[in-house]
């Protein structure tokens, strides 16, 4: 059989066995037995060991014996003879079986089954052959578990320090562990790297392997990744399983300190929340202290800071928050002090003012100039907006000419720092144009009925604020918006009110304005309405009549024009026919309607008179 060994040597198994085996295997025509040199089986699985043989003359075997070797001596397991299996009383009893091809099967393989098994085939009393197979038992180790040192490791320690421990359970035969840093395998190096390995055998026969890594680290190892791998052999191949990667805590002193402002110092403005972040490259982090430069000395502002994280928080900064700040650190590892300073500049806009020229009261028709100014450490742009927020001009001046009451409004000057987004301030100014009242709207004429309750309205504009008086008594309501005032009078219509109407009188310190509200009888308005409707109906009827005549003319039912006129003026004209004359100077409106219905304009000669012959 391929891969087998034929006619292997025998061992000295007692007084007559060695001689017999040498004789059987060496003699010409002896029984030849072939078996694989090695069979591998995983623990708890079933191992199958084949036994192939050939007998001279195609004879049959007398019996087949299976043995295992224990400390150099054979121990019989079973005999196969006459189709029956006779099993011996051994530790294997109950786990053995023999196939039709004489192969031995061992179930529930254990680590103790890793030994040599022998198959012996006999043909007759003298013709015997045998061979052997080594049964190798394995158990793939579990993925290793790694645990980094929880205490942290000081950098540049004079001796190696424990970095991590690696453990792999349940392997057979025992696996071995290797260590890696950043993917590269570590080798033992005196006073720098060493490994401590332990091996534990469990009652099940399986092994637990562990390894502890000791090394000297530097501050650069704060970002290094360590892992371990367990290696084992399987079917002639060297395989491995790797652990997860871990990072260790490395302690080292501070070498550099940085202090910076968040957000960027150039963009800080009044009202911002600002953080001064102090960073040190030592581990563990040092103790942080913060100071601000005052005219006399340094003022301790650490009460506003988180001294463990190195952050000084300033909320709602203003102009007075500007200045020189210092971060001071104390490294507890070597008790060394270091410091760093930074200048905080808070951008601001203050003193926004609007001056009005002239400053005296303004009248309608006047002009005014508004000047805006402000102070800031950065360049400013100015914008002008009306009370609705609409931009009306740019620059620090706004000129308003030919002022009216409608011009009166609140204008705002907005100072904007373009270099600092969000930094702006504004100042509002009221431009009030004074003058005597001007009535802008009244409810006149108003059609009413006697005894009806009506609302009379009078609207005016003026500054200073005017008062409104009515010539009649009633219930009044006033509404004021800027320079506008509106008065509503609720009153019952009397005969006298219908006759005389009402007077609205608006006055202030600069003058008086009056307007009369005319009240008309609603019945008269209804009669007038009926007349207007009648006129409209008549016009529509004439238009329809003109359309009909034009239609008949087009169809040839009616002939008209100069020929018709000549016909009726002849002396021979028959007196029993009717002729109707229509003159345009008497019916100008009807002629116009007819012309509109025809859609075309006739010659000038035809426009003076038109005759319609109705004889046909």
C-alpha positions in Angstrom: 0.0 0.0 0.0 1.3 3.5 -0.8 2.8 5.3 2.1 3.1 2.1 4.1 6.0 0.2 5.4 6.3 -3.4 4.4 8.0 -6.1 6.4 9.2 -3.9 9.3 11.5 -5.2 12.0 10.3 -6.9 15.1 11.1 -6.1 18.8 12.3 -8.5 21.5 8.9 -9.1 23.0 9.6 -12.2 25.2 11.5 -15.3 24.8 10.3 -16.6 21.5 8.7 -13.6 19.8 11.8 -11.9 18.4 13.1 -15.0 16.7 9.7 -15.8 15.3 9.2 -12.4 13.9 12.6 -12.3 12.3 12.0 -15.6 10.8 8.5 -14.7 9.4 9.4 -11.4 8.0 12.7 -12.4 6.5 11.9 -15.7 4.9 10.9 -15.8 1.2 7.2 -16.2 0.7 6.3 -14.9 4.2 3.2 -12.9 5.0 3.7 -9.3 4.1 1.9 -6.6 6.3 1.8 -2.9 5.3 0.7 -0.1 7.6 1.1 3.8 7.6 3.9 5.0 9.6 1.9 7.7 11.3 -1.8 8.2 11.9 -3.1 11.5 13.4 -6.4 11.9 15.3 -7.9 14.7 17.3 -8.9 14.1 20.9 -12.4 12.9 21.3 -12.5 11.8 17.7 -12.2 8.2 16.3 -8.8 7.0 15.1 -8.6 4.4 12.3 -5.5 2.4 11.8 -5.3 0.3 8.6 -3.6 -3.1 8.4 -3.0 -4.3 4.8 -1.5 -7.8 4.2 -0.7 -10.3 1.5 -0.5 -14.1 1.9 1.5 -16.2 -0.6 -0.6 -18.3 -2.8 -3.7 -16.1 -2.1 -4.2 -18.0 1.1 -6.3 -16.8 4.0 -5.2 -15.7 7.4 -5.6 -17.8 10.4 -5.9 -14.9 12.9 -5.0 -11.2 13.2 -3.8 -9.8 16.5 -3.6 -6.1 17.5 -1.2 -4.9 20.1 0.0 -1.6 21.6 3.4 -1.0 23.0 3.8 0.1 26.6 7.3 0.9 27.8 8.8 -1.3 25.1 6.5 -4.3 25.7 3.5 -5.4 23.6 0.1 -5.5 25.2 -2.5 -7.5 23.3 -5.7 -5.7 22.5 -7.8 -8.3 20.6 -7.7 -11.2 18.1 -9.7 -11.5 15.0 -10.2 -15.2 14.0 -12.9 -17.0 12.1 -14.9 -13.8 11.7 -15.0 -13.3 15.5 -13.3 -10.6 17.6 -11.9 -11.7 20.9 -11.1 -8.5 23.0 -8.7 -8.6 25.9 -9.3 -6.9 29.3 -7.4 -3.7 28.8 -8.1 0.1 29.3 -9.2 0.1 25.6 -12.1 -2.3 26.1 -15.3 -0.9 24.8 -13.6 1.7 22.5 -12.2 -0.8 19.9 -13.7 -2.2 16.8 -12.3 -4.0 13.7 -13.6 -3.4 10.2 -13.9 -6.0 7.4 -10.5 -4.9 6.1 -9.0 -5.7 9.6 -8.5 -1.9 10.3 -8.5 -1.0 14.0 -10.8 1.8 15.1 -10.3 3.5 18.5 -13.2 5.8 19.6 -13.0 8.8 21.9 -9.3 9.2 21.5 -7.5 10.6 24.6 -4.0 12.0 25.0 -2.9 8.6 26.5 -3.6 7.0 23.2 -0.5 8.6 21.7 1.5 5.4 21.3 2.6 2.7 18.8 0.1 0.1 17.6 1.1 -3.3 16.0 -0.9 -5.5 13.6 0.2 -9.2 13.4 -1.2 -11.5 10.7 -0.8 -15.3 10.9 -1.3 -17.8 8.0 -0.8 -21.3 9.3 1.3 -22.2 12.3 4.6 -20.9 11.1 3.8 -18.1 8.5 3.4 -14.8 10.4 3.9 -11.1 9.4 3.5 -7.9 11.3 4.0 -4.1 11.1 3.4 -1.0 13.2 1.9 2.5 13.2 2.5 5.5 15.4 -0.7 7.1 16.6 -0.3 10.8 17.1 -3.0 12.5 19.1 -3.6 16.3 18.9 -5.8 19.0 20.2 -5.8 22.4 18.5 -5.0 25.0 21.2 -7.6 27.8 22.0 -7.0 31.3 20.8 -4.6 32.9 23.2 -5.8 35.5 25.6 -3.5 38.5 26.3 -3.6 40.9 29.3 -1.6 44.1 29.3 0.1 45.3 32.5 -2.5 47.4 34.3 0.0 49.3 36.4 1.7 51.0 33.5 5.4 50.8 32.6 7.9 53.6 33.2 10.0 54.5 30.2 13.8 53.9 30.3 13.6 51.8 33.4 17.0 50.3 34.4 15.5 46.8 34.4 12.9 45.0 32.4 9.3 45.5 33.4 6.3 43.2 32.9 4.5 44.2 29.7 1.8 41.6 29.2 0.8 38.0 29.9 -0.4 35.5 27.3 -2.4 32.2 28.0 -3.6 29.5 25.7 -5.8 26.6 27.0 -6.3 23.0 26.0 -3.5 22.0 23.7 -2.0 18.6 23.0 0.9 18.2 22.6 1.9 21.4 24.4 2.0 24.5 22.1 4.6 27.2 22.3 4.1 31.0 22.5 5.9 33.8 20.7 5.7 37.6 21.2 5.3 40.5 18.7 5.6 44.3 18.8 4.0 46.3 16.0 3.9 43.0 14.0 7.5 42.1 14.4 8.6 39.1 16.4 10.5 39.8 19.6 13.7 37.9 20.5 15.1 37.5 23.9 17.8 40.1 24.5 19.8 40.5 27.7 18.6 43.3 29.9 16.1 44.4 27.3 13.7 41.6 26.4 12.9 38.3 28.2 10.1 35.7 28.3 8.9 33.6 31.2 7.0 30.5 30.1 5.0 28.0 32.2 3.3 24.7 31.2 0.4 23.1 33.1 -1.0 19.6 32.5 -4.6 19.2 33.3 -6.3 16.0 34.6 -7.7 15.6 31.0 -4.2 15.3 29.7 -4.5 18.6 27.9 -2.0 21.5 28.5 -2.3 25.1 29.4 0.7 27.2 28.2 1.4 30.7 29.3 4.1 33.3 28.7 4.9 36.6 30.3 6.8 39.3 28.4 9.3 41.5 30.2 11.0 44.4 28.4 12.4 47.9 28.6 10.2 50.5 26.9 10.7 54.1 25.6 8.2 57.0 25.4 7.7 56.0 21.7 6.1 52.7 22.9 3.1 54.7 24.1 1.6 53.9 20.6 3.1 50.4 20.2 0.8 47.4 19.8 1.8 44.1 21.4 0.3 40.6 20.7 1.2 37.0 21.2 0.7 33.9 19.0 0.4 30.2 19.9 2.1 27.7 17.5 1.3 24.0 17.0 1.9 21.1 14.5 -0.9 19.5 12.6 -0.5 17.0 9.7 3.1 18.0 9.2 2.3 21.7 9.1 3.2 24.4 11.6 0.1 26.5 12.3 -0.6 29.4 14.7 -3.3 31.5 16.3 -2.8 35.1 17.2 -4.2 37.1 20.1 -5.7 40.6 19.9 -3.4 43.5 20.0 -3.0 45.6 23.1 -1.5 49.0 24.0 0.3 49.5 27.2 0.4 52.6 29.4 3.9 54.1 29.4 5.0 56.7 31.9 7.4 59.4 30.9 8.2 63.0 31.9 7.0 66.1 30.2 9.4 67.6 27.6 7.2 70.2 25.8 4.3 72.5 26.8 1.8 74.2 24.4 -0.8 76.8 25.2 -3.4 77.8 22.5 -6.7 79.5 22.3 -10.0 78.0 21.0 -11.4 79.4 18.8 -8.5 81.0 17.0 -7.3 84.0 18.9 -7.7 86.3 15.9 -11.4 85.6 15.7 -12.4 86.1 19.4 -15.1 88.7 19.9 -17.1 90.1 22.8 -19.6 87.6 24.2 -17.7 84.5 23.0 -16.9 81.5 25.2 -13.2 81.0 25.0 -11.0 78.1 26.1 -7.3 78.3 26.8 -6.0 74.7 26.3 -2.7 73.8 27.9 -1.1 70.6 26.6 1.9 68.8 28.0 3.5 65.7 26.4 4.2 63.9 29.7 2.3 60.8 31.1 0.7 60.9 33.5 -0.5 64.4 32.9 1.1 67.0 35.1 -0.8 69.5 37.4 -1.8 72.6 35.6 -2.0 76.2 36.9 -3.2 79.3 35.1 -2.3 83.0 35.6 -3.2 86.3 34.0 -0.8 89.3 33.8 -1.9 92.3 35.8 -0.2 95.7 35.9 1.4 94.7 39.2 1.9 91.0 39.1 0.5 87.7 37.8 -3.1 87.0 39.0 -4.0 83.3 39.7 -7.1 82.3 37.7 -6.8 78.6 38.2 -10.2 78.6 39.9 -11.7 79.0 36.4 -9.8 76.0 35.0 -9.9 72.2 35.1 -6.4 71.7 36.4 -6.5 68.0 35.6 -7.2 68.4 31.9 -5.4 71.8 31.5 -8.4 73.8 30.2 -9.1 77.4 31.3 -12.7 78.3 30.4 -13.7 82.0 30.0 -17.4 82.6 29.4 -18.8 85.7 27.7 -15.4 87.5 27.3 -15.2 91.2 27.0 -12.7 93.9 26.5 -11.3 93.5 30.0 -10.6 89.8 29.3 -7.8 90.7 26.9 -4.3 90.2 28.2 -1.3 87.8 28.6 -2.1 84.4 30.1 0.4 81.8 31.4 0.1 78.0 31.9 2.4 76.5 34.4 2.8 72.7 34.9 4.3 70.6 37.6 5.5 67.2 36.5 5.0 64.8 39.5 7.4 62.3 38.0 10.5 64.4 38.4 8.9 67.5 40.1 10.0 69.7 37.2 8.1 73.0 36.4 7.5 74.3 32.9 5.4 77.2 31.6 4.0 78.7 28.4 2.3 82.1 27.7 -0.2 83.3 25.1 -1.8 86.7 24.3 -5.6 86.9 24.2 -7.1 89.7 22.2 -10.9 90.2 22.5 -12.2 92.1 19.5 -14.9 94.6 20.3 -17.0 97.5 19.0 -17.9 100.2 21.5 -19.1 103.8 21.5 -21.5 103.6 18.5 -22.9 107.1 18.1 -25.2 108.8 15.6 -25.1 112.6 15.2 -27.9 114.4 13.3 -27.2 117.7 11.5 -29.0 119.9 12.0 -30.0 118.8 15.4 -32.9 121.3 15.6 -36.5 120.1 14.9 -37.1 119.1 11.3 -40.0 120.4 9.2 -41.4 119.0 6.0 -39.1 119.9 3.1 -36.0 120.1 5.2 -32.8 117.9 4.7 -30.8 116.1 7.4 -27.4 114.4 7.6 -26.8 111.4 9.9 -23.2 110.7 10.9 -22.3 107.3 12.5 -19.0 106.6 14.4 -17.7 103.8 16.6 -14.4 102.6 18.2 -12.8 99.2 17.6 -9.3 97.7 17.3 -10.3 96.3 13.8 -11.5 98.1 10.7 -15.3 98.7 10.6 -17.8 99.0 7.8 -21.1 100.9 8.3 -24.6 100.2 7.0 -27.9 102.0 7.4 -31.2 100.2 7.7 -34.8 101.4 8.1 -37.2 100.3 10.8 -38.2 97.3 8.6 -34.6 96.1 8.5 -34.0 97.0 4.8 -30.6 98.3 3.9 -30.9 101.9 2.6 -27.2 103.0 2.4 -23.6 102.1 3.1 -20.9 104.3 4.7 -20.9 106.2 7.9 -23.2 109.0 6.5 -26.9 109.0 5.5 -28.4 112.1 3.9 -32.2 112.5 3.8 -33.6 115.3 1.6 -37.0 116.9 1.2 -38.4 115.4 4.3 -42.0 114.6 4.7 -44.2 113.0 7.4 -43.7 109.7 5.5 -40.0 110.0 5.9 -40.3 110.0 9.6 -38.9 106.7 10.8 -36.4 105.0 13.0 -33.0 104.5 11.2 -30.2 102.3 12.6 -26.5 102.5 12.0 -24.8 99.1 12.0 -21.1 98.9 12.5 -19.7 95.6 11.2 -16.2 94.1 11.6 -15.7 92.0 8.5 -12.5 90.4 9.7 -14.3 89.0 12.8 -17.4 87.1 11.7 -20.4 87.9 13.9 -18.9 91.1 15.5 -21.3 94.0 14.9 -23.1 96.7 16.9 -25.9 99.1 16.0 -27.4 102.4 17.2 -30.9 103.6 16.4 -32.0 107.1 15.8 -35.5 108.6 15.3 -35.9 111.1 12.5 -39.1 113.0 13.3 -40.5 115.5 10.9 -42.9 118.0 12.6 -45.7 120.0 11.0 -49.4 120.8 11.3 -51.8 117.9 10.7 -52.7 116.7 7.3 -55.9 114.8 6.8 -55.2 111.9 4.4 -58.4 110.0 4.4 -62.1 110.4 5.4 -65.2 108.3 4.7 -67.0 110.7 2.5 -69.4 110.7 0.7 -71.2 108.1 2.8 -74.6 106.7 1.9 -76.7 106.1 5.0 -80.3 105.8 6.1 -81.9 107.6 8.9 -81.7 106.0 12.4 -78.9 103.7 11.0 -75.7 103.3 13.2 -72.7 104.1 11.1 -68.9 104.5 11.6 -67.2 107.7 10.4 -63.5 107.5 9.8 -60.9 110.3 9.8 -57.2 109.6 9.2 -54.4 112.2 9.6 -50.6 112.5 9.8 -48.8 115.0 12.0 -46.0 115.5 14.5 -46.2 116.3 17.4 -49.1 113.9 17.9 -52.4 115.7 17.1 -55.8 115.5 18.7 -59.0 114.7 16.8 -62.3 116.3 17.5 -65.7 115.7 15.8 -68.5 118.2 15.3 -71.0 115.8 16.6 -71.3 113.5 19.6 -70.7 109.8 19.4 -68.4 107.0 20.6 -64.8 107.5 19.4 -61.9 105.1 19.1 -58.4 106.3 18.2 -55.5 104.3 16.7 -51.9 105.7 16.6 -49.0 104.4 14.6 -45.8 106.5 14.3 -47.0 109.9 13.0 -50.4 108.5 11.8 -53.6 108.8 13.8 -57.0 107.4 12.9 -60.3 108.2 14.7 -63.5 106.2 14.3 -66.8 107.8 15.3 -69.8 105.5 15.9 -73.0 107.5 15.7 -76.8 107.1 14.9 -77.9 108.9 11.8 -80.4 111.7 12.6 -82.2 114.1 10.2 -80.0 116.9 11.3 -76.8 114.8 10.7 -78.1 113.7 7.3 -78.7 117.3 6.4 -75.5 119.0 7.8 -73.0 116.1 7.7 -70.0 115.9 10.2 -66.8 117.8 10.6 -63.4 116.1 11.5 -61.0 118.6 13.1 -57.3 117.6 13.7 -54.9 119.9 15.5 -51.6 120.1 17.2 -49.3 122.9 18.4 -48.4 123.8 14.8 -51.8 124.1 13.3 -55.3 122.8 12.5 -56.8 120.8 9.6 -60.5 120.2 9.0 -62.5 118.2 6.5 -66.3 117.7 6.0 -67.9 114.3 5.7 -71.0 114.3 3.5 -73.8 111.9 4.3 -76.3 111.1 1.6 -79.7 109.5 1.9 -79.5 105.8 0.9 -83.0 106.0 -0.9 -81.7 108.6 -3.3 -78.7 106.5 -4.1 -81.0 103.6 -4.8 -83.1 105.7 -7.3 -80.0 106.8 -9.0 -78.9 103.2 -9.2 -82.1 102.3 -10.9 -81.7 105.0 -13.5 -78.1 103.9 -14.2 -79.2 100.3 -14.7 -82.0 101.5 -17.1 -79.5 103.5 -19.2 -77.1 100.5 -19.4 -80.0 98.2 -20.5 -81.0 100.7 -23.2 -77.5 100.9 -24.5 -77.3 97.1 -24.7 -80.6 96.9 -26.6 -79.4 99.5 -29.2 -76.2 97.4 -29.6 -78.2 94.3 -30.2 -80.4 96.1 -32.7 -77.4 97.4 -34.6 -75.9 93.8 -34.7 -79.1 92.4 -36.2 -79.3 95.2 -38.9 -75.7 94.6 -39.8 -76.3 90.8 -40.1 -79.3 91.4 -42.4 -77.3 93.7 -44.5 -74.6 91.1 -45.0 -77.2 88.6 -46.0 -78.5 91.0 -48.7 -81.9 91.4 -47.0 -81.2 95.2 -46.7 -79.6 97.4 -49.3 -78.2 100.7 -48.2 -75.7 103.3 -49.5 -75.7 106.1 -52.0 -77.7 104.2 -54.6 -80.6 103.9 -52.3 -80.5 107.6 -51.7 -80.6 108.5 -55.3 -83.5 106.2 -55.9 -85.9 107.9 -53.4 -85.1 111.4 -54.6 -86.3 110.8 -58.2 -89.6 112.4 -59.2 -90.8 109.2 -60.6 -90.5 107.5 -57.2 -93.6 105.5 -56.4 -95.6 107.1 -53.7 -97.0 103.9 -52.3 -93.6 102.7 -51.0 -92.3 103.6 -47.6 -88.8 105.1 -47.2 -87.2 105.7 -43.8 -84.4 108.3 -43.5 -81.9 108.0 -40.6 -79.6 111.0 -40.1 -76.4 110.5 -38.2 -76.4 114.0 -36.7 -79.6 113.2 -34.8 -78.6 109.7 -33.8 -74.9 110.0 -33.3 -74.9 107.4 -30.5 -76.9 104.9 -32.6 -74.5 105.4 -35.6 -71.6 104.9 -33.4 -73.1 101.6 -32.2 -73.8 100.5 -35.7 -70.3 101.4 -36.7 -69.0 99.3 -33.8 -71.2 96.4 -34.9 -69.9 96.6 -38.5 -66.4 96.5 -37.3 -65.3 98.9 -40.1 -65.5 102.7 -40.8 -67.1 103.9 -44.1 -66.0 106.8 -46.4 -66.3 110.3 -45.1 -69.1 111.1 -47.5 -71.1 108.2 -46.0 -70.8 109.4 -42.5 -73.1 112.5 -42.8 -76.3 110.6 -43.6 -77.3 107.0 -43.9 -80.4 105.7 -45.6 -82.0 102.3 -45.1 -84.3 101.1 -47.8 -87.0 99.0 -46.1 -89.0 98.3 -49.3 -87.6 94.9 -49.9 
